[in-house]
Amino acid sequence: MARALRLLPPGVEGQYFKAAPEGWLFGAPRPWLVFGPRPTYLVADAQKAKRTSQLRDFDWR
């Protein structure tokens, strides 16, 4: 099922991903009331594309 509205603009990659020698560092979104650093994971190029798609398609309401 395709969503009619995408809340995150193109370029969301810059907010959640940083280049690393082994791939990409993905800083996962965290709940609103959690303090401290967000969880960070090392992902490959294929995983980066999948995570970006999931972030854009997520219902942020």
C-alpha positions as CSV (number, residue, x, y, z in Angstrom):
1,M,0.0,0.0,0.0
2,A,1.5,3.3,-1.1
3,R,1.2,6.3,1.1
4,A,-0.1,9.5,-0.4
5,L,1.9,11.8,1.8
6,R,5.6,11.6,2.6
7,L,6.5,13.7,5.5
8,L,10.3,13.6,5.2
9,P,11.8,15.5,2.3
10,P,14.5,14.2,-0.1
11,G,17.9,14.6,1.5
12,V,16.9,12.8,4.8
13,E,20.1,10.8,4.3
14,G,22.2,13.7,5.6
15,Q,20.3,13.7,8.9
16,Y,20.6,10.0,9.7
17,F,23.7,8.7,7.8
18,K,27.4,9.6,8.0
19,A,30.0,8.1,5.7
20,A,32.4,5.7,7.3
21,P,35.4,3.7,5.8
22,E,33.5,0.4,6.2
23,G,30.1,1.7,5.0
24,W,27.6,4.1,6.6
25,L,26.8,5.0,10.2
26,F,23.1,5.1,10.8
27,G,21.8,7.1,13.7
28,A,18.4,5.5,14.5
29,P,15.6,7.9,15.5
30,R,14.8,7.8,19.2
31,P,11.6,8.4,21.1
32,W,10.8,12.0,22.1
33,L,11.5,11.8,25.8
34,V,14.7,9.7,25.7
35,F,17.9,11.7,26.6
36,G,21.4,10.7,25.6
37,P,23.0,9.6,22.4
38,R,20.9,7.8,19.9
39,P,21.7,4.2,18.9
40,T,24.2,4.1,16.0
41,Y,24.7,1.1,13.6
42,L,27.1,0.4,10.8
43,V,25.2,-0.4,7.5
44,A,26.2,-1.3,3.9
45,D,25.0,0.6,0.8
46,A,22.1,-1.7,0.2
47,Q,20.9,-1.4,3.8
48,K,21.2,2.4,3.6
49,A,18.8,2.5,0.7
50,K,16.3,0.2,2.5
51,R,16.5,2.3,5.7
52,T,16.1,5.6,3.9
53,S,13.0,4.2,2.2
54,Q,11.6,3.0,5.5
55,L,12.2,6.4,7.1
56,R,10.3,8.2,4.3
57,D,7.4,5.7,4.3
58,F,7.0,5.7,8.1
59,D,3.8,7.3,9.4
60,W,5.2,9.9,11.8
61,R,1.8,10.9,13.3
